Amino acid sequence: MALSIPEGYRALDDRTLAAYLAGLPAIRRRLGGDPESWRVSEVGDGNLNLVFIVEGPDGDICVKQALPYVRLVGESWPLDLKRAWFEHQAAVIQSRHAPRQIPEVLHYDEKLYLFVMERCHPHVIMRRGMIEGVVYPTFAEQIAEYLAKTLYFTSDMALPAAEKKEIVAAFCGNTELCKITEDLIFTDPYMICDRNRWTSPQLDDAARTIREDAELKRAVSALKLKFMSETQALLHGDLHTGSIMVTEDDTKVIDPEFAFVGPMGFDVGKLIGNLLMSFFSQRGHECRPGEREAYRRWILATAEQVWSGFEKRFVELWTSYPTGDAYPRALFDGSEGRASLRIAQAAYMRRLFEDALGYAGTSMIRRTLGLAHNADMERIADPDLRASCERRNLELARDLIVNARAYPDIAAVTARAAAIEAAAPR
Protein backbone atom coordinates (compact mmCIF):
# COMPACT_ATOMS: atom_id res chain seq x y z
CA MET A 1 0.00 0.00 0.00
CA ALA A 2 1.35 3.44 -0.95
CA LEU A 3 1.82 6.02 1.78
CA SER A 4 -1.37 8.10 1.85
CA ILE A 5 -1.75 11.37 3.74
CA PRO A 6 -5.30 12.79 3.75
CA GLU A 7 -6.00 16.47 3.32
CA GLY A 8 -5.76 18.37 6.58
CA TYR A 9 -3.46 15.86 8.29
CA ARG A 10 -0.05 16.79 9.63
CA ALA A 11 2.12 15.11 12.20
CA LEU A 12 2.66 17.37 15.19
CA ASP A 13 5.85 17.87 17.17
CA ASP A 14 6.88 19.43 20.47
CA ARG A 15 6.44 22.96 19.10
CA THR A 16 3.35 22.65 16.92
CA LEU A 17 1.40 20.60 19.47
CA ALA A 18 1.40 23.40 22.03
CA ALA A 19 0.02 25.84 19.46
CA TYR A 20 -2.68 23.34 18.51
CA LEU A 21 -3.74 22.70 22.10
CA ALA A 22 -3.89 26.43 22.80
CA GLY A 23 -6.87 26.53 20.43
CA LEU A 24 -8.87 24.07 22.54
CA PRO A 25 -10.45 26.10 25.37
CA ALA A 26 -11.19 23.17 27.69
CA ILE A 27 -7.69 21.78 27.31
CA ARG A 28 -6.10 25.20 27.74
CA ARG A 29 -8.01 25.70 30.99
CA ARG A 30 -6.96 22.27 32.21
CA LEU A 31 -3.27 23.02 31.61
CA GLY A 32 -3.42 26.63 32.80
CA GLY A 33 -0.99 29.44 32.17
CA ASP A 34 0.40 30.51 28.80
CA PRO A 35 1.17 27.93 26.10
CA GLU A 36 4.76 29.19 26.09
CA SER A 37 5.11 27.85 29.63
CA TRP A 38 3.86 24.36 28.84
CA ARG A 39 6.38 21.55 28.80
CA VAL A 40 5.86 19.14 25.89
CA SER A 41 7.73 15.82 25.73
CA GLU A 42 7.41 13.10 23.09
CA VAL A 43 7.56 9.84 25.06
CA GLY A 44 6.24 7.25 22.63
CA ASP A 45 8.26 4.05 22.77
CA GLY A 46 5.68 1.82 21.08
CA ASN A 47 5.69 0.47 17.58
CA LEU A 48 3.15 2.71 15.85
CA ASN A 49 2.36 6.20 17.14
CA LEU A 50 3.45 9.54 18.54
CA VAL A 51 2.73 10.02 22.26
CA PHE A 52 3.23 13.32 24.07
CA ILE A 53 3.04 14.39 27.69
CA VAL A 54 2.05 18.04 28.10
CA GLU A 55 2.50 19.70 31.51
CA GLY A 56 1.13 23.09 32.49
CA PRO A 57 1.04 25.00 35.77
CA ASP A 58 -2.47 23.74 36.60
CA GLY A 59 -2.53 20.24 35.14
CA ASP A 60 -1.21 17.78 32.59
CA ILE A 61 -2.50 15.63 29.73
CA CYS A 62 -1.44 12.89 27.35
CA VAL A 63 -1.78 13.29 23.58
CA LYS A 64 -1.61 10.44 21.09
CA GLN A 65 -1.44 10.86 17.32
CA ALA A 66 -1.41 8.17 14.66
CA LEU A 67 1.30 8.21 12.00
CA PRO A 68 0.54 7.09 8.43
CA TYR A 69 3.07 4.27 8.78
CA VAL A 70 4.44 1.79 11.29
CA ARG A 71 6.80 3.81 13.45
CA LEU A 72 8.93 0.77 14.27
CA VAL A 73 9.66 0.16 10.58
CA GLY A 74 9.22 3.57 8.87
CA GLU A 75 7.48 4.82 5.74
CA SER A 76 8.15 1.56 3.91
CA TRP A 77 5.24 0.09 5.90
CA PRO A 78 2.22 2.40 5.39
CA LEU A 79 -0.66 2.09 7.84
CA ASP A 80 -4.20 3.49 7.78
CA LEU A 81 -4.62 6.50 10.04
CA LYS A 82 -8.18 5.46 10.85
CA ARG A 83 -6.81 3.18 13.55
CA ALA A 84 -6.98 6.26 15.79
CA TRP A 85 -10.75 6.33 15.32
CA PHE A 86 -11.04 2.67 16.33
CA GLU A 87 -8.93 3.32 19.42
CA HIS A 88 -11.07 6.30 20.38
CA GLN A 89 -14.31 4.37 19.87
CA ALA A 90 -13.05 1.40 21.85
CA ALA A 91 -12.06 3.66 24.73
CA VAL A 92 -15.50 5.30 24.70
CA ILE A 93 -17.32 1.94 24.74
CA GLN A 94 -15.10 0.28 27.31
CA SER A 95 -15.22 3.29 29.62
CA ARG A 96 -18.99 2.78 29.94
CA HIS A 97 -18.36 -0.61 31.50
CA ALA A 98 -15.02 -0.19 33.30
CA PRO A 99 -14.55 3.57 33.78
CA ARG A 100 -12.02 3.17 36.57
CA GLN A 101 -9.63 1.28 34.29
CA ILE A 102 -9.86 3.55 31.21
CA PRO A 103 -8.13 6.97 31.01
CA GLU A 104 -10.69 9.74 30.40
CA VAL A 105 -10.79 10.88 26.77
CA LEU A 106 -10.87 14.70 26.67
CA HIS A 107 -10.80 15.48 22.93
CA TYR A 108 -10.69 13.74 19.54
CA ASP A 109 -9.64 15.32 16.22
CA GLU A 110 -10.86 13.36 13.23
CA LYS A 111 -8.62 15.22 10.74
CA LEU A 112 -5.39 14.91 12.70
CA TYR A 113 -6.23 11.39 13.95
CA LEU A 114 -5.30 12.62 17.39
CA PHE A 115 -6.88 12.40 20.78
CA VAL A 116 -6.23 13.96 24.14
CA MET A 117 -6.71 12.01 27.34
CA GLU A 118 -5.97 12.28 31.02
CA ARG A 119 -2.39 11.61 31.94
CA CYS A 120 -1.99 8.51 34.06
CA HIS A 121 0.30 9.78 36.79
CA PRO A 122 2.17 8.60 38.82
CA HIS A 123 1.45 5.37 36.96
CA VAL A 124 4.21 3.51 35.13
CA ILE A 125 4.09 0.99 32.30
CA MET A 126 3.60 -2.32 34.08
CA ARG A 127 6.26 -4.12 32.07
CA ARG A 128 8.91 -1.64 33.22
CA GLY A 129 7.88 -2.10 36.83
CA MET A 130 8.02 -5.87 36.53
CA ILE A 131 11.52 -5.72 35.07
CA GLU A 132 12.47 -3.88 38.26
CA GLY A 133 10.70 -6.48 40.41
CA VAL A 134 7.87 -4.27 41.66
CA VAL A 135 4.81 -5.96 43.20
CA TYR A 136 1.36 -4.61 42.29
CA PRO A 137 -1.03 -6.02 44.89
CA THR A 138 -4.31 -4.73 43.41
CA PHE A 139 -3.54 -5.43 39.76
CA ALA A 140 -5.06 -8.90 39.43
CA GLU A 141 -8.41 -7.94 40.93
CA GLN A 142 -8.71 -4.75 38.89
CA ILE A 143 -7.67 -6.24 35.55
CA ALA A 144 -9.98 -9.22 36.09
CA GLU A 145 -12.84 -6.77 36.65
CA TYR A 146 -11.89 -4.87 33.50
CA LEU A 147 -11.76 -8.05 31.42
CA ALA A 148 -15.03 -9.42 32.77
CA LYS A 149 -17.01 -6.21 32.27
CA THR A 150 -15.65 -5.12 28.90
CA LEU A 151 -15.98 -8.60 27.42
CA TYR A 152 -19.30 -9.61 28.97
CA PHE A 153 -21.17 -6.37 28.29
CA THR A 154 -20.16 -6.38 24.61
CA SER A 155 -21.13 -10.03 24.14
CA ASP A 156 -24.31 -11.68 22.87
CA MET A 157 -25.18 -12.71 26.42
CA ALA A 158 -25.58 -9.05 27.37
CA LEU A 159 -26.59 -7.34 24.10
CA PRO A 160 -29.60 -7.68 21.81
CA ALA A 161 -28.47 -9.15 18.50
CA ALA A 162 -29.02 -5.94 16.54
CA GLU A 163 -26.93 -3.87 18.95
CA LYS A 164 -24.15 -6.44 18.95
CA LYS A 165 -24.10 -6.48 15.15
CA GLU A 166 -23.76 -2.69 15.13
CA ILE A 167 -20.54 -3.03 17.14
CA VAL A 168 -19.29 -5.75 14.79
CA ALA A 169 -20.01 -3.50 11.81
CA ALA A 170 -18.35 -0.47 13.42
CA PHE A 171 -15.08 -2.31 14.06
CA CYS A 172 -14.90 -4.64 11.07
CA GLY A 173 -12.98 -1.96 9.17
CA ASN A 174 -9.95 -2.24 11.45
CA THR A 175 -8.53 -4.68 8.96
CA GLU A 176 -4.95 -3.43 8.76
CA LEU A 177 -4.25 -3.84 12.45
CA CYS A 178 -5.99 -7.21 12.48
CA LYS A 179 -3.76 -8.16 9.56
CA ILE A 180 -0.70 -7.23 11.62
CA THR A 181 -1.88 -9.62 14.33
CA GLU A 182 -2.74 -12.35 11.84
CA ASP A 183 0.71 -12.16 10.29
CA LEU A 184 3.02 -11.35 13.20
CA ILE A 185 1.41 -13.66 15.77
CA PHE A 186 -0.08 -16.53 13.81
CA THR A 187 2.01 -16.82 10.64
CA ASP A 188 5.48 -15.26 10.48
CA PRO A 189 7.15 -17.06 13.43
CA TYR A 190 6.28 -20.44 11.91
CA MET A 191 8.00 -19.83 8.57
CA ILE A 192 11.05 -18.18 7.04
CA CYS A 193 10.24 -14.46 7.09
CA ASP A 194 12.48 -11.40 6.78
CA ARG A 195 10.66 -9.73 9.67
CA ASN A 196 11.52 -12.46 12.15
CA ARG A 197 14.44 -12.18 14.54
CA TRP A 198 15.64 -14.04 17.59
CA THR A 199 18.68 -14.38 19.83
CA SER A 200 21.07 -15.90 17.32
CA PRO A 201 22.88 -18.24 17.11
CA GLN A 202 21.72 -19.44 20.53
CA LEU A 203 18.09 -20.00 19.42
CA ASP A 204 18.69 -20.97 15.79
CA ASP A 205 17.80 -24.58 16.56
CA ALA A 206 14.65 -23.59 18.48
CA ALA A 207 13.43 -21.37 15.64
CA ARG A 208 14.02 -24.17 13.14
CA THR A 209 12.19 -26.68 15.35
CA ILE A 210 9.17 -24.36 15.56
CA ARG A 211 9.13 -23.96 11.76
CA GLU A 212 9.23 -27.73 11.29
CA ASP A 213 6.57 -28.58 13.91
CA ALA A 214 3.52 -29.70 11.92
CA GLU A 215 1.35 -30.37 14.98
CA LEU A 216 2.08 -26.92 16.36
CA LYS A 217 1.33 -25.21 13.06
CA ARG A 218 -2.03 -26.97 12.81
CA ALA A 219 -2.97 -25.82 16.29
CA VAL A 220 -1.81 -22.24 15.64
CA SER A 221 -3.76 -22.15 12.38
CA ALA A 222 -6.91 -23.22 14.22
CA LEU A 223 -6.39 -20.36 16.67
CA LYS A 224 -5.85 -17.97 13.77
CA LEU A 225 -9.12 -19.09 12.15
CA LYS A 226 -10.95 -18.52 15.43
CA PHE A 227 -9.34 -15.07 15.68
CA MET A 228 -10.53 -14.21 12.16
CA SER A 229 -14.03 -15.63 12.33
CA GLU A 230 -15.47 -15.60 15.87
CA THR A 231 -17.20 -12.39 16.98
CA GLN A 232 -17.71 -13.00 20.69
CA ALA A 233 -17.03 -9.54 22.14
CA LEU A 234 -15.25 -6.23 21.61
CA LEU A 235 -11.58 -6.86 22.36
CA HIS A 236 -8.79 -4.53 23.34
CA GLY A 237 -6.80 -6.50 20.78
CA ASP A 238 -3.31 -5.91 22.22
CA LEU A 239 -3.63 -6.41 25.96
CA HIS A 240 -0.26 -7.00 27.56
CA THR A 241 1.92 -5.55 30.31
CA GLY A 242 3.13 -2.83 27.92
CA SER A 243 -0.41 -1.49 27.43
CA ILE A 244 -1.23 -1.33 31.13
CA MET A 245 -0.21 1.48 33.48
CA VAL A 246 -0.13 0.82 37.19
CA THR A 247 0.52 2.03 40.67
CA GLU A 248 0.36 -0.15 43.76
CA ASP A 249 -3.37 0.56 44.04
CA ASP A 250 -4.58 1.48 40.54
CA THR A 251 -4.63 -0.05 37.07
CA LYS A 252 -5.26 1.74 33.76
CA VAL A 253 -5.55 0.08 30.35
CA ILE A 254 -4.27 2.10 27.38
CA ASP A 255 -3.75 1.76 23.61
CA PRO A 256 -6.80 -0.20 22.34
CA GLU A 257 -6.03 0.67 18.70
CA PHE A 258 -6.11 -3.03 17.74
CA ALA A 259 -9.72 -3.21 18.94
CA PHE A 260 -12.10 -5.46 17.01
CA VAL A 261 -14.84 -7.96 17.74
CA GLY A 262 -13.27 -11.37 18.19
CA PRO A 263 -12.73 -14.34 20.55
CA MET A 264 -12.60 -13.35 24.21
CA GLY A 265 -9.77 -15.75 24.93
CA PHE A 266 -7.43 -13.59 22.87
CA ASP A 267 -7.45 -10.68 25.32
CA VAL A 268 -7.29 -12.92 28.38
CA GLY A 269 -4.63 -15.20 26.91
CA LYS A 270 -2.38 -12.47 25.61
CA LEU A 271 -2.20 -10.94 29.06
CA ILE A 272 -1.52 -14.27 30.77
CA GLY A 273 1.13 -15.07 28.17
CA ASN A 274 2.93 -11.82 28.88
CA LEU A 275 2.87 -12.54 32.62
CA LEU A 276 4.41 -15.94 31.93
CA MET A 277 7.10 -14.33 29.75
CA SER A 278 7.92 -11.99 32.62
CA PHE A 279 8.17 -15.02 34.91
CA PHE A 280 10.71 -16.71 32.66
CA SER A 281 12.71 -13.49 32.23
CA GLN A 282 13.30 -12.87 35.93
CA ARG A 283 16.48 -14.94 36.17
CA GLY A 284 18.01 -12.55 33.66
CA HIS A 285 17.33 -9.58 35.93
CA GLU A 286 18.84 -11.04 39.10
CA CYS A 287 22.00 -9.55 40.57
CA ARG A 288 22.42 -12.68 42.69
CA PRO A 289 21.13 -16.16 41.84
CA GLY A 290 17.72 -16.82 43.36
CA GLU A 291 17.09 -13.30 44.65
CA ARG A 292 13.86 -13.01 42.68
CA GLU A 293 12.37 -16.33 43.69
CA ALA A 294 9.66 -14.62 45.75
CA TYR A 295 8.89 -12.32 42.87
CA ARG A 296 8.55 -15.26 40.49
CA ARG A 297 6.03 -16.79 42.88
CA TRP A 298 4.10 -13.50 42.92
CA ILE A 299 3.92 -13.45 39.11
CA LEU A 300 2.52 -16.98 38.97
CA ALA A 301 0.02 -16.21 41.73
CA THR A 302 -1.02 -13.11 39.79
CA ALA A 303 -1.57 -15.12 36.60
CA GLU A 304 -3.78 -17.50 38.59
CA GLN A 305 -5.72 -14.62 40.13
CA VAL A 306 -6.25 -12.95 36.77
CA TRP A 307 -7.91 -16.02 35.31
CA SER A 308 -9.85 -17.09 38.41
CA GLY A 309 -11.00 -13.54 39.12
CA PHE A 310 -12.07 -13.03 35.52
CA GLU A 311 -13.91 -16.36 35.38
CA LYS A 312 -15.77 -15.76 38.64
CA ARG A 313 -16.77 -12.19 37.76
CA PHE A 314 -17.79 -13.04 34.19
CA VAL A 315 -20.12 -15.80 35.38
CA GLU A 316 -21.55 -13.47 38.04
CA LEU A 317 -22.34 -10.87 35.40
CA TRP A 318 -23.87 -13.49 33.12
CA THR A 319 -26.08 -14.73 35.96
CA SER A 320 -27.13 -11.25 37.07
CA TYR A 321 -27.50 -9.54 33.68
CA PRO A 322 -28.76 -12.07 31.08
CA THR A 323 -30.00 -9.21 28.89
CA GLY A 324 -28.81 -10.42 25.49
CA ASP A 325 -30.35 -12.62 22.85
CA ALA A 326 -27.99 -15.53 23.56
CA TYR A 327 -29.05 -17.82 26.42
CA PRO A 328 -32.26 -15.82 26.93
CA ARG A 329 -33.55 -15.53 30.47
CA ALA A 330 -36.90 -17.09 29.54
CA LEU A 331 -35.23 -20.43 28.77
CA PHE A 332 -33.52 -20.67 32.15
CA ASP A 333 -36.18 -19.72 34.70
CA GLY A 334 -36.74 -21.68 37.90
CA SER A 335 -34.39 -23.92 39.81
CA GLU A 336 -34.00 -26.43 36.96
CA GLY A 337 -33.35 -23.63 34.48
CA ARG A 338 -30.71 -22.06 36.71
CA ALA A 339 -29.01 -25.43 37.12
CA SER A 340 -29.06 -25.87 33.36
CA LEU A 341 -27.55 -22.43 32.88
CA ARG A 342 -24.71 -23.28 35.27
CA ILE A 343 -23.86 -26.29 33.10
CA ALA A 344 -23.85 -24.08 29.99
CA GLN A 345 -21.69 -21.48 31.73
CA ALA A 346 -19.15 -24.06 32.84
CA ALA A 347 -18.85 -25.43 29.31
CA TYR A 348 -18.51 -21.93 27.86
CA MET A 349 -15.80 -20.94 30.33
CA ARG A 350 -13.91 -24.17 29.71
CA ARG A 351 -13.77 -23.39 25.97
CA LEU A 352 -12.71 -19.83 26.77
CA PHE A 353 -9.96 -21.12 29.09
CA GLU A 354 -8.55 -23.41 26.40
CA ASP A 355 -8.64 -20.55 23.88
CA ALA A 356 -6.83 -18.31 26.37
CA LEU A 357 -4.05 -20.86 26.87
CA GLY A 358 -3.57 -21.20 23.13
CA TYR A 359 -3.42 -17.45 22.62
CA ALA A 360 -1.04 -17.12 25.55
CA GLY A 361 1.30 -19.54 23.82
CA THR A 362 1.14 -17.75 20.47
CA SER A 363 1.97 -14.44 22.16
CA MET A 364 4.94 -16.01 23.93
CA ILE A 365 6.33 -17.44 20.68
CA ARG A 366 5.71 -14.26 18.71
CA ARG A 367 7.64 -12.14 21.22
CA THR A 368 10.58 -14.55 21.04
CA LEU A 369 10.89 -15.36 17.35
CA GLY A 370 8.90 -12.65 15.53
CA LEU A 371 9.26 -8.96 14.72
CA ALA A 372 8.56 -7.08 17.96
CA HIS A 373 10.07 -8.42 21.18
CA ASN A 374 9.41 -7.65 24.85
CA ALA A 375 11.74 -5.59 27.00
CA ASP A 376 11.39 -8.35 29.63
CA MET A 377 13.82 -10.43 27.59
CA GLU A 378 15.51 -7.74 25.49
CA ARG A 379 16.99 -6.02 28.54
CA ILE A 380 18.90 -9.14 29.51
CA ALA A 381 22.34 -8.12 28.26
CA ASP A 382 24.01 -11.53 28.24
CA PRO A 383 22.76 -13.28 25.08
CA ASP A 384 23.39 -16.76 26.49
CA LEU A 385 21.39 -15.98 29.62
CA ARG A 386 18.65 -14.31 27.57
CA ALA A 387 18.42 -17.29 25.23
CA SER A 388 18.12 -19.73 28.13
CA CYS A 389 15.19 -17.71 29.50
CA GLU A 390 13.60 -17.55 26.06
CA ARG A 391 14.05 -21.27 25.51
CA ARG A 392 12.06 -22.07 28.66
CA ASN A 393 9.42 -19.61 27.52
CA LEU A 394 9.15 -21.41 24.17
CA GLU A 395 8.86 -24.80 25.87
CA LEU A 396 5.78 -23.79 27.83
CA ALA A 397 4.33 -21.82 24.92
CA ARG A 398 4.27 -24.83 22.62
CA ASP A 399 2.63 -26.98 25.27
CA LEU A 400 -0.08 -24.40 25.95
CA ILE A 401 -0.94 -24.29 22.25
CA VAL A 402 -0.85 -28.00 21.47
CA ASN A 403 -2.05 -29.42 24.78
CA ALA A 404 -4.48 -26.81 26.10
CA ARG A 405 -7.11 -29.47 26.78
CA ALA A 406 -4.73 -31.32 29.09
CA TYR A 407 -4.62 -28.47 31.60
CA PRO A 408 -7.47 -28.89 34.11
CA ASP A 409 -7.11 -25.38 35.54
CA ILE A 410 -4.85 -22.34 35.74
CA ALA A 411 -2.97 -23.79 38.71
CA ALA A 412 -1.78 -26.60 36.44
CA VAL A 413 -0.41 -23.99 34.03
CA THR A 414 1.56 -22.17 36.71
CA ALA A 415 2.78 -25.47 38.16
CA ARG A 416 4.12 -26.42 34.72
CA ALA A 417 5.84 -23.05 34.40
CA ALA A 418 7.42 -23.47 37.83
CA ALA A 419 8.60 -26.99 36.96
CA ILE A 420 10.23 -25.82 33.71
CA GLU A 421 12.01 -23.01 35.56
CA ALA A 422 13.14 -25.26 38.39
CA ALA A 423 14.58 -27.84 35.99
CA ALA A 424 16.85 -25.32 34.27
CA PRO A 425 20.50 -25.38 35.39
CA ARG A 426 21.96 -22.29 37.03
N, C-alpha and C positions, 0 to 999 in steps of 0.2 A: 504494500500500500504506500502510495506517495505521501510525503509530508503535506498535510493540509492545515492551513491556518485560516479560520473563518474571519469575516470582516468584523472589526471591532475588538478582536482579541489581541492582547499583548501580554507578554510575561513581565511581571513586575519585579523590582529589585528593592534593595534597602532604601533607596532614595525615592523612587516613584511610588512605593507602597504608602509611605506617610502622606504624600500629597493626595492619593486616592482616598485614604481613610478620613482625611480632613473634611472631605465632602459628604460624609455620612454623619448626620447630626447625633444620632444615638450613640454611635461608636466614639465620636469625638468627646461627647459628654462623659462616657465611661472612662476614657483615658485621661481626660482633663488636661489643662495647660495648653500651651501652644504646640502645634505639630513639630516645630523645630526642636522642641525639648524631648520628643519621644525617642526612645531607644529601640531600633529595629534590628533584629538579628535573624539571619537565615539559618535554621537549625536542622533542616531536613536531612536525614541520613538513611531514608528509605530508598526504594528502587525506582519510584515513579515521579514524585511530585516536589514542588517547592513548599516549604513550611517555614513560617516566620513567627517569631515571638515579638510582640510590640508592647513596650512598657511606657506608661505615662505616669505623671505625678499622682493620679487618682486611681489608677487601675491598670490592668493588662489584659491582653487578648492573644489568641492564636489565629493565624491566617494560613489557609491552605489553598494553593492554586495548582491546577492540573497543567502539565506541560504536554505539547502535542507529540510527545515521543517518550520512550522508556528512558528515564534519567540514568539508570544503571548502564545502559548500552549507548545511548546517544541518538542522534537524528536518523541513524540507519534503521532504527526500529520505530516507525511512526505508531501512534496510539491515539484513539479517538478521545477528544476532550470531554465528550459527554459522560465519561465515567464520573466526573465531578457531580453531575446531576444525580446519578444513581447513588452516590455516597450521601448526598444531601437528603434525598428521599428516604434512604434506609435509616439515617439518623433520626429523621422526623417520625417515621413509623415506630422504630424501636423505642424512642423516648416516651411514646405513649404508654408503653408496657413496662419499661424499666428505666424511669427517668433518673434514678439515682446513679445509674451506671453509664449514662450517656452525657457527654459534655453538651451544654446548652448551645444551640446554633443561634447566632445573633444576626446574621445577614448572609444572603446568597446573591451572587451576581451571575446571571445566566450568560452574559456576553464574555466575561473574563474567566468563566468556569472557576470561580473563586468563592470560598465562603469563610466567614468569620465566626469563631466560636469562643466560648470561655476557655481561658488558659487553665489547664490542670496543674495546680501548683499548691503545695510543694511535691506533687507526684513525680515519680521517675518511671521510665520504661521498665517494666517488670524484668525483662531479660537482663538488663544491666545490673539490677539489684541482685538477681540470682547468681550472676557471675561473681559478685562480691560476697555471696553467702548470706544475704539478708532474708530473714524470716518475715512472712506476711500473714499474720494469724487470722485475719478476717477474709482473706482472698477467696478461699474455697467456697465459703457460704455465699458470698456476694456474687461470684461468677456463676455458681450453680443457679442462683435466683435469676440472674440475667438470662442464662441459657434457657431455663424452663419457661420464663414468661415470654421472651421474644419468639421462641420457637412454637410454644403451644398456641399463643394468641394470634399467630399468623398461619395456623394449620386448619385443615378441614374439620377437625374436632371442635374448633372454636368459631369458625367463620361460616356463614352461609355460602353456598357454592359460588354464587354470582360475585360476591365480594372477594372471595379467594381468587377467582379467575381474573378479577381486575388487577390484583397484585401481580399475578403471573404475567399478565399482559404488560404491565408497567415496567417490569424488570427483564423481560425476555430480550430486550435490545442490548443488554450488557454483554454482548457476544464476544467482544475482543478480550475482555478480562477473563471471561470463562474459558476462552481459547488458550490464554496463558496458563491457566490451571490445568486444562486438559493436556497440554503439551508438556509443561515443565514438571508436573507431578505424576501424571499417569503414562507418559510415553517416552520422553527423552532419556530418563535414567536407565531404561531397559533396552537401549540400542546405542549404536555409535552415533554421536551427535556432537557437532562443533561447540554447542553451548555447554556441554557437560564439563565438569572439572571435579577433581578429587585430590586428596593428599597422595601425591605420586612421588616415587614408585611404590610407596608402602601399601597402598590399597589397589594397585593395578589388578591383582589377582581377585580381590573382592568385587571390583567393578565388572570384570570379565565373567565371574560366576553369576552375578545378577543378570547379565545380558544373556547368559546361556540357560537360565532357569525357566524351563517351559511351564512348570506348574505355577510358579510365581507370576509369570506373565499372563497366564489365564485368569488367575485370581485378580490381578490388578486391572485387567481389561473388564472384568465383571464390575468392579468398583467404578471404573470410568463410565461404563454404560449407565449405571445407577445414577452417577453424578449428572450425566447428560439428560436423563429421561424422567427421573422422579421429582415431582414438584410437591414435596411434603410441607415446606414452610419457607419463609423468608430467612435466608442465611446472611450472616456477616460475610462469609466467603473467604476470610483470611484471618481467622481467629487464632492467634498465637501469642506468646509472651512478648513479642515485639509490638503488638497492637493493643497492649493493655498497659495502662498507667496506674501506679499504685502508691499508697502510703501504707503504714501499718494498720490503718483502720478504714481505708477507702479504696475502691476499685473503679476505674473508668475504662470503658472500651472505646477505642478510636479507630479510624481508618476503614470504614465499611465500604470501600469503593468496589470491592469484588462482589458486592451483594447481588444475589439472585435467588430465585425460588428453586430449592433443590432438596436433597436428602439431609435430614436433621443430623445424622451421624457424622456428616462432614465437619460441621462446626465443632461438635463435641470431641470428635476424634483428633482433629488437628490440634486442638489445645492439649489434649492428653499426650499426644505424640511429642509435642514440644516440651512438656514437663519431663517426659522420659528421656529426651535428648539432654536436657539440663542435668538430669540424674547421672547419665553416663559421662558427662563432661567434667564432673566435679573433681575427679582425680587429677585432671590437668590444671586445676586452679589451686591445688594444695601447695602450701609452702613446706609442710612436713607430712609424710605419709600418714594417712588415716585421720588427719585433723578435721576433715569434713564429713566424717561418718554420721554424726548426728544430723547434719544438714541433708545428707542423702536420705536418711530416714524421714525427715520432714517432707522432702519432695514426694516420696512415694506415698506418704500418708495424705498429702494434698491431692495427688492424683486420685486416690481412692475416694476422698471426700468430694471432689468435683463430680465424679460419676454418681456416687450414692446420693449426694444432695440434689443433683439434677434429676435423677430418676424419681426420688421421693416427691419432689416439688412438682414435677411434670404430672405425675399421676394424681396428686392432690388437685391440681388445676383442672385436669380432665374430669375428675369426679365432681368437683364443685361447679364447673362452668361448661357443661356439655351443650354449648350453644350453636354448634355447627351442624352441617348436614351429614357429616360422617358420624356413625354410632349415635343416632338420634335418641334423645332422652326417652321418647315414647316407647322405644323397643326394650328399654332396660329399667322399667319401673318395678317396684316391689322388691322383696328380699331375693327372689330367684333372679330377677333381672339384674340386680346389683351384683350378685354372685357371678352371673354370666359376664357382666362387664369387667369384673376383676380378672377373669380368665383371659378376656380379649386384651386387656391392658398389659398383663404379664407377657403375653405372646408378642405384642407390639414392642414392648421395651426390650425383650430379648433380641428381636431383629435389629432394633436400633443399636443395642450394645455391640452386636457382631459387626454392624456397619462401622461403628465408631472405632473398633479395634483395627479394622482394615484400613480406614482412613488415617488412623494414627501411624500405622506402619508405612503407608505411602508417603506421608509427610516426613518421617524419619529418614527414609531412603532418599527422597528428593533433596533434602538439606545436606546430604552427605556426598551424593554423586552427581547432582544436577547443577543448574546455573547459579542460584542464589543460596548461599550457605548461612548458617547461624553464627552469631558472634560467640555463642556458648563454646563451640569447637574452634572457631577461627582464632580466638584469642589465646589458644594454647600454643606457645611459641615453638616448643620442641615438636617437630613433625612426627617423630616416632611415637611420642606420648600421645599426640593428637590422634594419630592413626589407630592406636590401640583403643582409645575411647570410641572412636567412630566405628571400629570393627565390632565392638560389643553392641553398639547401637544398631548396626545392620543385622546382627544375629537376631535380636528381639524383633526388629521390624519385619523381617521375613516371616517369622513365626506368627506374628499378629495377623498378617495378611492371609497366609495359607491355612492357618489352623485356628481361626477365630472361634469356630464352633467348639473347640476343645477347652476353651476357658470358661469355667462355670460362673465366674464373677470377677470383679475388678481386683479383689485381693489375690486371685491367682495370677493376674497380670503382674502386679507389683512383686509378688513372690518370685516369679520367673526373672524379672529384671534384677532383683537382689541376688538371685542365684548366679546369673551370668556375671554380675560384677564381682561377686565373691570368688568365683572360679578363676578370675584373671590374675596372673602373676604380678607381683609388685617389683 
